[in-house]
Amino acid sequence: MSDLPPASDPTSDPTSRPTSAPLPPMPGSRRAALQRARTVLVTGVAGGTGTTTVAALVADAVGGRLGVVVQATDHSGGELAARLPALRAATSRVTVHDMGAHVGPAALLAATPENCLVVVGRATPGGAADVRTALASIADEPDPTLLGRSVVVLVDRAAKPTTVDTRPVRDTGVAGVFVLRTDRVLGRPGRIDVAGLGRSTITTVSDLLTALGW
């Protein structure tokens, strides 16, 4: 999906606000948040890990926290538009990219202080190991400070919560490691009904944004 065009005056149009999960407001000036350019690059360590769903949640949640609509860009086959809770004209300079399973290219694009990385893997021992390997591959290049601006999301699709040792991933120096538990709303195809998201999902996404400094 290409970048959505910005509205002419985002601060004067209340209808431009996204429908989002109930997240706490970001401290500070809303106008300053509107003017701040930041890019979040969401990438998976393999196909089918849930990268697009995580990207849609992040895009909507950032918009909800800032009171804006972020730009959303799809590099992984065009599925992001189908998962976003709503399609609206962007009202900020914040962009969320769905990079698909391309950790290396995502790290290159994230190699600037205003950008950050979200790495998605499966909530299994093997999935956590894959994430650790991916993080090791970008630990020194292109930006040795990038891991400190990165978070990891391990997606759990099991009927019962899976126990995963996240310490080896945390030890890489990332800003946070989060397990996104099974949620019936996320298991449905099409647009994510944020009003129906479980409390665990809302808390996880909220904590993720906090770890990224929002």
N, C-alpha and C positions, 0 to 999 in steps of 0.2 A: 504494500500500500504506500503510495506517495505521501509526502508531508501534507497535512491538511492546512489550507491557507489561514493565516491569522485574521482575526476579526479586527475591524478598524478601531474600536474602542472597547476593550474587554472590561474595563472597570464600570461601564455605564449600562451594560446589558445583562441583567440578572438571569435571563433565559439561557445564557451561554455557559452557566455553571453545570458541571457534569453531575450525573446521578452516581454517587459513590458510596462505598462502605463508610460507616460512621467512624472516622478517624479523628483524633484530636487535632485542633488547628496548629499550624506551624507558628512558633513564636516570631515576632518581628513584623515589619511592615509588609502589608500585602502588595503594595505598589513595588517595593524593592524585590519581592519574590517574582512579580510579573516580569521585571526587567532583567532578572538574573538568568543567564544562559547556562544551562547544565544539560549534560547528555548521560543517559543511563543505557548501557549496552547489556542486553540480556542474551546469554549464550548457553547452550547445552554442551555437555561432554559427548553426547551421542544423540542420534535422532530418536524421537519418541519419548524424551525424558519429561516433557511438559513445558518446554521453553516458551511456547506461544501463550499458553495459559498464564504462566508467571508474568510474561511481558504485559499481557492485558490487565492483570491484577495490579501490577506496579503502575502502569499508565493511569488507570482509574484512581488508584489510591493517592498518587502524587497530586493529581488534579484535585481530589477531595481535600487533601491536607492544605494545599495552597489556595484553594478557591478559584482554580483556573481550569482550562482544558489544555492538556499537553499535546504536543505533536507526537504522532505515533507512526513509525516507519517499519515496514516489513521487508526483511531480506531473506526470508526463509520459505517462500512459496505462496504467499498471499493469504494465509489463514488468519493473520492477526485481526484484520477487519471483521472477520466473522466472530471473533471471540470478544472484542471490545464491548463493554456493556452499552455503549452509545457512540454514535459517530457524530461529532460536532466540530465546528471550525475551531482551530487552535487559538487560544488567547494568551499564550505565554511563549517564552523562548526555551522552555524545557522540552527535551525530546527523549522518547523511549524507543530504542531500536530492538526489534526482534531479529537477532543474528543467526538463529538456527544453531546447528552444531559446528560452530566455527570459532573456537576459543582464541586461536592465534590472531586472526583478523580483528576480532572484537578487542583484544588487548591492544593492538596497534591504534585503533580508533579511540580507545580510552586513555591513551598515554598523554594526558594533560590534566592539571590539577582540578579543573572543573568537572571532569568526567569520572564516572565510576562504572564498575563491572558487577553484574550479577551472574554467577555461574550455577547452572542447574544440573542436577544429577538425580539418580534414583536413590531412595532411602533404603538401601541394602548395603551390606558390607562391600560387595563388589562395586556398587555405585559410588560409595564414599572413596574407595581406592581409586576409581577412575577420576574423580574430582581432584584428589590429591595429586595424581600424576599430571593432570592438566594444569593445575596451579604451579607445580614445579617447573613446567615448561615455560612459564611466563614470569617466574620469580625475579629474574635479573634483567630480562629484555622484554619489551622495549622500555619499560619504566620500572625501576626497582622499588618505587613507592606505590605501585598500583595495587598490590595485594592489600595494603592498608586502607584502600578505598573500595575494596571489593567485599561482597558477601556471597555466601553459598546457600542455595536452597536445595534441600533434598526432598524430593516429592515421594510421598508414601501413598501407594494405591492399594495397600492390603486392606482386607475387611476389618482386621484388628490391627491396632497400632504396632508398627515394627520397631524393635529395639535396635538402634544403630549407634555404635561408638563414634561420636563426632570429634573426639579429641585429636586424632591424627590430622583432620582437616583444620581444626582450630589452630594447631601448632604451626601451620604454614604462615600465620600472621594476618589472616583475613580479619575484617572488621566484625564478622559475625557468621554463624552457621545456624540455619533455621530449617526445621522439618515441617513441611506443609502436609498436614494429615489429610486423609481421605475426606472428601466433602461431596455430598450428593449433588450439589449445585455444580461443582466443577466437573463432575463426571458426565454431565449432560452436554451434548453437542450444541453448537451455536453460541449466541451471546450469553455472557455470564450474568445471571440475575443476582446482582450484588445485594439486593434486599433480602435474599434468602440464604446468604452465606452464613456458615456456622461461626460461632464465637471464636473457635480455635483458629480458623482461617483469618478472620479480621485481626486478631491479636498478633498472629505471625507476620502478616503483611505490615501492620503498624510498627512492630519491633524492627522489621527489616528496614523500613524507611528511617527510623531513628538511628540505626547503625550506619546508614549512609549519610547522616547529617542533615536530614530534612526536619 
